[in-house]
Amino acid sequence: MNEEKEFLKSYDMSKYERPSVTADVAAFRIISEESESYRHDSRTRLSILLIRRGGHPFKGMWALPGGFLQPDETIETCAFREIEEETAVKPAALMSVGMFSQPGRDPRGWIISNAFVSVISDPAVKERSGDDAADAGWFDVSFDRDEDGSHRLTLRCGDITLDARLREKSTRFGRTDFTVLDSGGLAFDHASIIATALTALRNGAADFDFIFDFLPEKFTLTQLQNVQETVMNISVLPANFRRKVSGLVAETDEYIRGAGHRPAQLFTRKK
């Protein structure tokens, strides 16, 4: 113990270069164009929360909410703090999707980002730009593979369209990494972070991980199916879907009524 104390007393951290550390948050939600309708064909969209940078570098460009880790906080605390400061949105939970440390990813210097994914279940949540964000908004997400094997990430909000192109680099331990071919107007390497977070979300959705986080405590089976289809960008026959979820949900004695439609039974997730 005394030897260790002596070692630490003489240890000089200035001999080693140290990076700065940031946290970035990919927060997704489902937006329904017919929130009061429970028909199977009601349109739902997956969207992601972005901020427009108010300062350099990449001033005026769109990015994920995030910022620098402070000495008195954990990286998770930093992520929660940054998204709330910049957008006024408070996620209930965050899941790490990995570290992004490619040299040169930030023109300010050696900066490593810890990326997180979150699901915002409240459809009425209101974003509001703050701190060093000049604006904040929800962008509809489209992520598809092109014929040449590359991936196209398209984000739309009103008359703003961000169109990035990426190539799959590697998949290890369930995480898929991407190389950015064209950032499409996104700052830093955030196109890669979004693609990685969305891939993790889709992989989890296949086994119904995350899916229930998009929903209220009580929901219809149509709502549940719409969420999975929207996240995964697939279409499933209702009968097949109901067989898959039969062991995951529990019936309630409550029903919801929409104008012109038969009452739909409400379910909850089995504990």
Protein Blocks (a to p, Z undefined) as FASTA:
>chain_A
ZZmmmmmmmpcfklpccddddddddddddddfblmbccfklccdddddddddfbdehihi
acdedddddfkbcfklmmmmmmmmmnopacfbdcdebjcfbehkamnbccdddddddddf
blkbccddehjbfbdcdddddddddfkopacddddehjbccddddddfbdcehiacdddf
bgnlpahjllmmmmmmmmmmmmmmmnopoklmmpcfbdcfklmmmmmmmmnopaddfklm
mmmmmmmpccdfbdcddehiacdddddddZZ
